[in-house]
Amino acid sequence: MVTLMIQEKTYVCQADETVLDALLRENVNIPYACKKGTCHGCIVQSPNTLPPEAAQAGLKNTQKKQHYFLACQCYPEQDMTIKLPDQSEFYTDGTVVANEMLNRNTLLLIIAFKDAFEFNAGQFVNLQRPDGLTRSYSIANTLQKSNTLEFHIRRLPSGKFSEWLHDELKVGDIISVSEARGHCFYLPERSGQGLLLIGTGTGLAPLAGILTDALAQGHSGPIYLFHGSREVEDLYRIDEMRQLTQQHQNFHYIPCISGKQVSEGFNRGRVNDVALALLTDLKGWRVFLCGHPDMVNQMKIQTFLKGAASTDIYADAFLATPA
């Protein structure tokens, strides 16, 4: 018999019970479906305790690192503190230290914190306005001693939050930031593995962080970054990426334009089509997808059909909370 703690409430889990069965018996509201470890509907987190290995079967390595597990497959071996997916997030205040344009519609926003802010490059956080309006944005930098987070934020037509960030938020202002979330980040394992990074628009933000992290940790396998937009003016950090290709022989940067006007040095076509035409066999590769939801969903299927294992395909779903 062990104890399960959720938001300072304690529940008993019998020796023959899974975490899911114990919580359902205690009338705890926890999502679930198949109860066989297939649907992953009952995924929860144990921030301070490593779950049993069997309870993490089928999860991505980045989820395992963050101690996520399947409640329906977990027979706990010790007392556990459990965080449910619908639990309220912890927010901390940060100070805006940079607010400038990367291109005609993309804002570079940098937020600094007094204390260390823990995250993995490529994860995302929720930013919150004083009125409670909340939006998710990917982190574009790696962990630094300066305790800052970098974001690339595109102005959306009639976007209440993005327009506020572009037009009203100023250097020195305070903004609320949630804990880092998501499993779309680099782990220094299988360093010879091919890495495929595909993004559209500000999808470059998390990919830039993942790329920087992988190169800093000495990833030796091929790394391909495909960044796409309709027009050249909507791409950014082109020179920086091209410079990295000169510094790292295993890194390849392919900017893609899907519109009619394609300048020299850019590839014509949608980013997913260009990528799959160049890389036809993705068996053993790790894939990171960020950007337009339609592209991401399509590429999840296409890269899997090209040989990538489902556990090696990474993409985070963002959440938007109304005021």
N, C-alpha and C positions, 0 to 999 in steps of 0.2 A: 504494500500500500504506500502510495506517494501522494504528495499534495501538489495541486496546480493553483498558481496564483494569477489572477487576472484583475488588473486595476484594484489592487489591495483587497480583493475578495478571494477567499481560499476554498478550494474544492478538493474532495478526496477522489483519487483514482485507484480502483481495486486492481489487484495483481493480474486478473484476467481481462481487464478492460483496456480498450484503446483510449487515447485522449478524447477522440470524438465521442465515443460512447459515454464516457464519464461526463462530458460537458452537456450532452443531450439529456442525460439522466438528471442533471442539475438544472435543466431548463435554460441553459446559456444559449443565446442567439448566435449560432455559428453556421456559416454557409456550408453546404455539402450536397453531394448528388449520388455518385455511384457507390461510395464506401468501399471501393476496391483498389484505390490508388491510381485510377486511370484518368479521371476527369480533372484532378487537381483543384476541385472546387473547395476543398477544406484546408487549403494551404494556410499555415499560420507561422508565427515566428517565436523563437525562444531566445531573446537577445543575449542572455548571460549563460546559457547552458547549451552544450553541444548535444543535439538530439541523437537518438540511436540511428545507426547507419541505415537500417531497413526503412526508417521513416523518411529518408531523403532519396530513396530510389527513384530514378527518372527525372530528378530535378537538375537544372543547370548548375554548373560548378559555382557560378557567382551567387546563386541562391543558397547553395550549401554553405558557402563561406559566411553568409549573413545569418546562418542558423534557421533558415526556413525549413519546414517539414510538413508532411501530410498527416493531419490529425487522425485520419482513419487507419493509418498504418503504424502509429506510434504507441508502443507499449513502454511507457516511461521507466527509466532505470533509476531515476533520482528526482527529487523535487524540481519543479520547473516553473518559471515565470513565463507566461504566454501573452503575446500581443496579437490580438485579433485584427483582421484587415479593416474593420470599421471603427477601430478605436480612434479617439481624438488625437490629432497630431500635436507635438510639442513645437512651439514657435519661439524663435529668438529674434531679437532686434539687430539689424545690421545698418551700417551707414554707407550711403552712396558716395564713392570716391572717384568714379569716372562715369561720364554720360556723354558719349560722342558717337557720330555716325561712322559705320563701316562702309556703307554704300548708300544709294539714294533712299532706301527704305529700311535699313537694318541698323539697329542701335546696339552699340557696345555698352553694356551696363556692368560695372564692377562694384561689388558690395563688400565692405570690410567688417570684421567682427573683433571684439575685444579678446575673446577667448577662442581657443582652437575649435575649428568647425570640421568635423570628421566627415569625409566623403570619399568616394572613388571617382576618378575622372570618367565622365560619361553618364553618371547618375543624374537625376533631376530633383528639383525641390519645388514646393509650392510657394509662390510669392503672394502676399496678402495686403490689400489696401486697408486703410483705417475703417472703411465701411463694411469690411468682411469679404468683398469680392476677391476671388482667388483664381490664379492661373498657374499651370505647371510650365517650367522652363528647364532645359537641360544645362548642365554645368559644362563650360567649355575649357576650363583649365585643370591642371593637376594640383594635388595637395601642396601647399606652399607654407613657408614659415610666416608669411605676411597675413595669413588667415583671411584670404579673399576668395570670393566666388565671381567668375566671369560668365556673362550671358550674352547671347546674340539674339536680339528680339526684333522681329519684323513687324512693321506697322500694318495692321489688318484693317481693311475698310470697315468702318463702324465698330471697330474692336474697342470696347470700353476700356479694357485693361491696357492693351498695347498703346492706345492713344494717350492714356494717362501717363504711361512710362515715357513716351516720346515727348509729350508736350508740357507735362506738369512736374514730374519728378526731377529734382535738381541735386547737384553735388552738395553733400551735407545733410540731406534729408534722411530720415529713418524709415526703414521698411521691415516688415515682419517676414521671416523666412522659416520654412518648415525644416524638419530633419531631411537629410538626403534619402532618396528612395530609388528603387529600380535595380535591375540586375544586368543592365547593358554597360558593362565595363570590362577592362582587361585584367586577366590574371596571368602572372608570369609562369605559366606552365606550357609544356609542349612548344618551346621557343622556336623550333624549326617549322611549326605549322604555318600554312598560308593564312593570311588575314585579308578578308574582303570587307571594305567599308564603303557603303553606298548611301548617299544622302542627297536630298534636294533642299534648296533654299537654306534656311537656318538649321537644317539637319546637319550642317557642317559642324555646329557647336559641339555636340557630344563626340562626334568623330574626331575632331581636332584634339580633344582631351585624351581620347583613347589612343590616338596615334602618338601623341607626345609621350604618354605613359609607356607604350610598348617600346618606342625607340629608346627611351631613357633606361628601360630595364633590359636592354640588349636583345630584343627579339631579332632572331637571325633569319627567320623564314620570310618569304615574299609578302609585302604589304601593298595592296592596291587600294587607292582611294579614288572613287568616282563621285564627283560633285556636279550636280546638274541644276539648270534653271532654263527658263524660256529665252531670256536675253542675257548677254554678257554683263550688262549693268547690274544684274541681280546676283552675280557671283561676287565673292570677296576673298581676300587673303590669297589671291592667286600667286603673287610674287613670293610670298612666304612659303607656300607649298612647293613651288618650283625650286626654291632654294634648298628645301629639305631633300629633294630628289638628288641634288648635287652632293649633299653631305652624306647621304645614306644610299648605298647601291641597291639595297633590297626594297626601297620605297619607290612606288610608281604613282604619280598623280595624273588623273585624267579628267579635265574639266569638260562638261558636255552641255551643248546648247540645243534645245528642241525647237527653237523658232527658225524663221527663214534666214536671218542674218547671222552667219557663222564666220567669225574672223579666223585668220590663220593662227594655228596653235591650239584650237579648240576642236573637239569632236562633235560631229553633227548627229543628233538623235537624242532620244530619251535616255536618261542615265542607266535605267535597268536594261534596255536593249543593248546599249554599247557595252555594258559590263558582261552580259551573258554571251555576247558575240566574241569577246576577247578571251573570257575564261569559261571554257566549255565543260570542264570536269572539276567539280568542287569537293570531291571525296577527300575527307581529312581536313578540310578548311574550316576556319571559324569565320562567321559572317555577322556583321553589325549593320543594321538597317535603321535609318532615321530620316524623317521628312514627311512628305504627304502620305496620309493613311492608306490611300489606294495603292500607291507604289509599294509601301511597306508590306501590305497584305498580299499583294501579287508576288512580291519577291520572296516572301516566306515560302510560298509554294514552289516557285521556280527554282530557287537555290536548293531546296530539298530534292526536287526532281533532278537537279544537276549533281547530286551526290552528297551534299552537306547533311550531316546528322541533325535531327531536330533539336537536340540538346546543344548544338553548336551554332544555332541561329538566334541572335539576340535583337530584341526590339522591345521598347517600353511603351505601354499605353498610358497616355496622359489623362488626368482628371481635371474637370472644371467645376468649381463650386459656386453657385450663385450667391449673391449677397443676401 
